[in-house]
């Protein structure tokens, strides 16, 4: 199976980076994959806790959902969870992935490392790779 890894450094403290990644109010401001708007978040930050993100299109139609369950939660250090896509009215193949997110202090700032596993082909990997680059850049802009 193929894997994507992406790393980005931030000028904010580690705790603030973790909040921006996990808090609904923050997520709704910076995370807009493929131009869609995050409308609802379930984020039970504990092992076995559920995770669900619901998105709508610019036309306010349901676009897709991402859902899964936390396998490992170490606040402001590491999150491991399943990452399953359900796409509405689209030909995109639904997939089941695993994400590992590592948060670390970097001088007076912080660093985020994303690892997404379980790609079945290089073709399936490319849109996600571009998506992570855009999302991490958007997160960096949001955090200033």
C-alpha positions as protocol buffer text, in pm:
chain_id: "A"
residue {
  index: 1
  type: UNK
  ca { x: 0 y: 0 z: 0 }
}
residue {
  index: 2
  type: UNK
  ca { x: 113 y: 354 z: -75 }
}
residue {
  index: 3
  type: UNK
  ca { x: 158 y: 634 z: 179 }
}
residue {
  index: 4
  type: UNK
  ca { x: 158 y: 1017 z: 177 }
}
residue {
  index: 5
  type: UNK
  ca { x: 361 y: 1214 z: 427 }
}
residue {
  index: 6
  type: UNK
  ca { x: 360 y: 1593 z: 467 }
}
residue {
  index: 7
  type: UNK
  ca { x: 525 y: 1820 z: 722 }
}
residue {
  index: 8
  type: UNK
  ca { x: 474 y: 2191 z: 793 }
}
residue {
  index: 9
  type: UNK
  ca { x: 627 y: 2424 z: 1051 }
}
residue {
  index: 10
  type: UNK
  ca { x: 425 y: 2691 z: 1230 }
}
residue {
  index: 11
  type: UNK
  ca { x: 513 y: 2999 z: 1435 }
}
residue {
  index: 12
  type: UNK
  ca { x: 251 y: 2925 z: 1702 }
}
residue {
  index: 13
  type: UNK
  ca { x: 297 y: 2721 z: 2022 }
}
residue {
  index: 14
  type: UNK
  ca { x: 230 y: 2348 z: 2007 }
}
residue {
  index: 15
  type: UNK
  ca { x: -96 y: 2373 z: 2206 }
}
residue {
  index: 16
  type: UNK
  ca { x: -240 y: 2630 z: 1963 }
}
residue {
  index: 17
  type: UNK
  ca { x: -156 y: 2411 z: 1663 }
}
residue {
  index: 18
  type: UNK
  ca { x: -331 y: 2116 z: 1830 }
}
residue {
  index: 19
  type: UNK
  ca { x: -640 y: 2329 z: 1899 }
}
residue {
  index: 20
  type: UNK
  ca { x: -656 y: 2445 z: 1537 }
}
residue {
  index: 21
  type: UNK
  ca { x: -644 y: 2081 z: 1425 }
}
residue {
  index: 22
  type: UNK
  ca { x: -908 y: 1952 z: 1668 }
}
residue {
  index: 23
  type: UNK
  ca { x: -1144 y: 2237 z: 1763 }
}
residue {
  index: 24
  type: UNK
  ca { x: -1461 y: 2277 z: 1556 }
}
residue {
  index: 25
  type: UNK
  ca { x: -1457 y: 2659 z: 1551 }
}
residue {
  index: 26
  type: UNK
  ca { x: -1100 y: 2660 z: 1420 }
}
residue {
  index: 27
  type: UNK
  ca { x: -1149 y: 2380 z: 1168 }
}
residue {
  index: 28
  type: UNK
  ca { x: -1448 y: 2558 z: 1013 }
}
residue {
  index: 29
  type: UNK
  ca { x: -1232 y: 2864 z: 946 }
}
residue {
  index: 30
  type: UNK
  ca { x: -933 y: 2710 z: 771 }
}
residue {
  index: 31
  type: UNK
  ca { x: -1027 y: 2368 z: 632 }
}
residue {
  index: 32
  type: UNK
  ca { x: -1205 y: 2394 z: 296 }
}
residue {
  index: 33
  type: UNK
  ca { x: -1108 y: 2092 z: 85 }
}
residue {
  index: 34
  type: UNK
  ca { x: -1188 y: 2134 z: -284 }
}
residue {
  index: 35
  type: UNK
  ca { x: -1368 y: 2461 z: -202 }
}
residue {
  index: 36
  type: UNK
  ca { x: -1625 y: 2292 z: 22 }
}
residue {
  index: 37
  type: UNK
  ca { x: -1742 y: 2424 z: 360 }
}
residue {
  index: 38
  type: UNK
  ca { x: -1716 y: 2227 z: 683 }
}
residue {
  index: 39
  type: UNK
  ca { x: -2067 y: 2236 z: 835 }
}
residue {
  index: 40
  type: UNK
  ca { x: -2057 y: 1986 z: 1122 }
}
residue {
  index: 41
  type: UNK
  ca { x: -1789 y: 1824 z: 1336 }
}
residue {
  index: 42
  type: UNK
  ca { x: -1796 y: 1529 z: 1576 }
}
residue {
  index: 43
  type: UNK
  ca { x: -1459 y: 1491 z: 1744 }
}
residue {
  index: 44
  type: UNK
  ca { x: -1444 y: 1262 z: 2049 }
}
residue {
  index: 45
  type: UNK
  ca { x: -1075 y: 1290 z: 2140 }
}
residue {
  index: 46
  type: UNK
  ca { x: -1029 y: 954 z: 2313 }
}
residue {
  index: 47
  type: UNK
  ca { x: -934 y: 603 z: 2200 }
}
residue {
  index: 48
  type: UNK
  ca { x: -1242 y: 453 z: 2033 }
}
residue {
  index: 49
  type: UNK
  ca { x: -1398 y: 800 z: 2003 }
}
residue {
  index: 50
  type: UNK
  ca { x: -1572 y: 885 z: 1680 }
}
residue {
  index: 51
  type: UNK
  ca { x: -1472 y: 1148 z: 1431 }
}
residue {
  index: 52
  type: UNK
  ca { x: -1700 y: 1290 z: 1161 }
}
residue {
  index: 53
  type: UNK
  ca { x: -1669 y: 1592 z: 935 }
}
residue {
  index: 54
  type: UNK
  ca { x: -1959 y: 1694 z: 709 }
}
residue {
  index: 55
  type: UNK
  ca { x: -1899 y: 1926 z: 413 }
}
residue {
  index: 56
  type: UNK
  ca { x: -2127 y: 2107 z: 172 }
}
residue {
  index: 57
  type: UNK
  ca { x: -2058 y: 2247 z: -173 }
}
residue {
  index: 58
  type: UNK
  ca { x: -2051 y: 2619 z: -257 }
}
residue {
  index: 59
  type: UNK
  ca { x: -2412 y: 2567 z: -375 }
}
residue {
  index: 60
  type: UNK
  ca { x: -2500 y: 2447 z: -21 }
}
residue {
  index: 61
  type: UNK
  ca { x: -2556 y: 2084 z: -123 }
}
residue {
  index: 62
  type: UNK
  ca { x: -2411 y: 1791 z: 72 }
}
residue {
  index: 63
  type: UNK
  ca { x: -2065 y: 1727 z: -75 }
}
residue {
  index: 64
  type: UNK
  ca { x: -1899 y: 1456 z: 133 }
}
residue {
  index: 65
  type: UNK
  ca { x: -1833 y: 1324 z: 481 }
}
residue {
  index: 66
  type: UNK
  ca { x: -1519 y: 1195 z: 642 }
}
residue {
  index: 67
  type: UNK
  ca { x: -1564 y: 963 z: 938 }
}
residue {
  index: 68
  type: UNK
  ca { x: -1362 y: 725 z: 1148 }
}
residue {
  index: 69
  type: UNK
  ca { x: -1253 y: 636 z: 1498 }
}
residue {
  index: 70
  type: UNK
  ca { x: -954 y: 732 z: 1709 }
}
residue {
  index: 71
  type: UNK
  ca { x: -711 y: 451 z: 1779 }
}
residue {
  index: 72
  type: UNK
  ca { x: -459 y: 661 z: 1971 }
}
residue {
  index: 73
  type: UNK
  ca { x: -492 y: 1004 z: 2136 }
}
residue {
  index: 74
  type: UNK
  ca { x: -203 y: 1182 z: 2307 }
}
residue {
  index: 75
  type: UNK
  ca { x: -308 y: 1549 z: 2339 }
}
residue {
  index: 76
  type: UNK
  ca { x: -76 y: 1789 z: 2153 }
}
residue {
  index: 77
  type: UNK
  ca { x: 151 y: 1495 z: 2063 }
}
residue {
  index: 78
  type: UNK
  ca { x: -8 y: 1229 z: 1845 }
}
residue {
  index: 79
  type: UNK
  ca { x: -342 y: 1128 z: 1693 }
}
residue {
  index: 80
  type: UNK
  ca { x: -403 y: 804 z: 1503 }
}
residue {
  index: 81
  type: UNK
  ca { x: -743 y: 749 z: 1345 }
}
residue {
  index: 82
  type: UNK
  ca { x: -928 y: 593 z: 1056 }
}
residue {
  index: 83
  type: UNK
  ca { x: -1021 y: 831 z: 776 }
}
residue {
  index: 84
  type: UNK
  ca { x: -1310 y: 707 z: 561 }
}
residue {
  index: 85
  type: UNK
  ca { x: -1461 y: 912 z: 278 }
}
residue {
  index: 86
  type: UNK
  ca { x: -1826 y: 911 z: 173 }
}
residue {
  index: 87
  type: UNK
  ca { x: -1872 y: 1125 z: -137 }
}
residue {
  index: 88
  type: UNK
  ca { x: -2222 y: 1241 z: -238 }
}
residue {
  index: 89
  type: UNK
  ca { x: -2319 y: 1253 z: -607 }
}
residue {
  index: 90
  type: UNK
  ca { x: -1969 y: 1189 z: -736 }
}
residue {
  index: 91
  type: UNK
  ca { x: -1762 y: 927 z: -911 }
}
residue {
  index: 92
  type: UNK
  ca { x: -1477 y: 955 z: -660 }
}
residue {
  index: 93
  type: UNK
  ca { x: -1405 y: 614 z: -518 }
}
residue {
  index: 94
  type: UNK
  ca { x: -1477 y: 591 z: -148 }
}
residue {
  index: 95
  type: UNK
  ca { x: -1171 y: 485 z: 45 }
}
residue {
  index: 96
  type: UNK
  ca { x: -1062 y: 385 z: 391 }
}
residue {
  index: 97
  type: UNK
  ca { x: -738 y: 531 z: 516 }
}
residue {
  index: 98
  type: UNK
  ca { x: -546 y: 565 z: 839 }
}
residue {
  index: 99
  type: UNK
  ca { x: -407 y: 900 z: 950 }
}
residue {
  index: 100
  type: UNK
  ca { x: -123 y: 953 z: 1193 }
}
residue {
  index: 101
  type: UNK
  ca { x: -75 y: 1314 z: 1300 }
}
residue {
  index: 102
  type: UNK
  ca { x: 237 y: 1406 z: 1497 }
}
residue {
  index: 103
  type: UNK
  ca { x: 255 y: 1743 z: 1677 }
}
residue {
  index: 104
  type: UNK
  ca { x: 597 y: 1857 z: 1799 }
}
residue {
  index: 105
  type: UNK
  ca { x: 758 y: 2168 z: 1943 }
}
residue {
  index: 106
  type: UNK
  ca { x: 1001 y: 2339 z: 1708 }
}
residue {
  index: 107
  type: UNK
  ca { x: 1195 y: 2613 z: 1885 }
}
residue {
  index: 108
  type: UNK
  ca { x: 935 y: 2872 z: 1987 }
}
residue {
  index: 109
  type: UNK
  ca { x: 694 y: 2733 z: 1726 }
}
residue {
  index: 110
  type: UNK
  ca { x: 561 y: 2392 z: 1630 }
}
residue {
  index: 111
  type: UNK
  ca { x: 557 y: 2129 z: 1359 }
}
residue {
  index: 112
  type: UNK
  ca { x: 282 y: 1910 z: 1220 }
}
residue {
  index: 113
  type: UNK
  ca { x: 351 y: 1582 z: 1042 }
}
residue {
  index: 114
  type: UNK
  ca { x: 70 y: 1403 z: 855 }
}
residue {
  index: 115
  type: UNK
  ca { x: 94 y: 1041 z: 740 }
}
residue {
  index: 116
  type: UNK
  ca { x: -195 y: 899 z: 537 }
}
residue {
  index: 117
  type: UNK
  ca { x: -182 y: 526 z: 464 }
}
residue {
  index: 118
  type: UNK
  ca { x: -368 y: 266 z: 259 }
}
residue {
  index: 119
  type: UNK
  ca { x: -364 y: 407 z: -96 }
}
residue {
  index: 120
  type: UNK
  ca { x: -424 y: 142 z: -357 }
}
residue {
  index: 121
  type: UNK
  ca { x: -265 y: 326 z: -652 }
}
residue {
  index: 122
  type: UNK
  ca { x: -43 y: 621 z: -738 }
}
residue {
  index: 123
  type: UNK
  ca { x: -342 y: 770 z: -924 }
}
residue {
  index: 124
  type: UNK
  ca { x: -554 y: 766 z: -606 }
}
residue {
  index: 125
  type: UNK
  ca { x: -269 y: 919 z: -406 }
}
residue {
  index: 126
  type: UNK
  ca { x: -215 y: 1236 z: -614 }
}
residue {
  index: 127
  type: UNK
  ca { x: -537 y: 1431 z: -531 }
}
residue {
  index: 128
  type: UNK
  ca { x: -481 y: 1364 z: -160 }
}
residue {
  index: 129
  type: UNK
  ca { x: -119 y: 1479 z: -180 }
}
residue {
  index: 130
  type: UNK
  ca { x: -231 y: 1806 z: -339 }
}
residue {
  index: 131
  type: UNK
  ca { x: -511 y: 1834 z: -83 }
}
residue {
  index: 132
  type: UNK
  ca { x: -271 y: 1802 z: 211 }
}
residue {
  index: 133
  type: UNK
  ca { x: -36 y: 2063 z: 64 }
}
residue {
  index: 134
  type: UNK
  ca { x: -324 y: 2308 z: 25 }
}
residue {
  index: 135
  type: UNK
  ca { x: -476 y: 2229 z: 365 }
}
residue {
  index: 136
  type: UNK
  ca { x: -147 y: 2269 z: 552 }
}
residue {
  index: 137
  type: UNK
  ca { x: -80 y: 2597 z: 371 }
}
residue {
  index: 138
  type: UNK
  ca { x: -432 y: 2716 z: 461 }
}
residue {
  index: 139
  type: UNK
  ca { x: -373 y: 2615 z: 824 }
}
residue {
  index: 140
  type: UNK
  ca { x: -47 y: 2810 z: 825 }
}
residue {
  index: 141
  type: UNK
  ca { x: -222 y: 3120 z: 685 }
}
residue {
  index: 142
  type: UNK
  ca { x: -501 y: 3084 z: 945 }
}
residue {
  index: 143
  type: UNK
  ca { x: -251 y: 3064 z: 1231 }
}
residue {
  index: 144
  type: UNK
  ca { x: -54 y: 3361 z: 1094 }
}
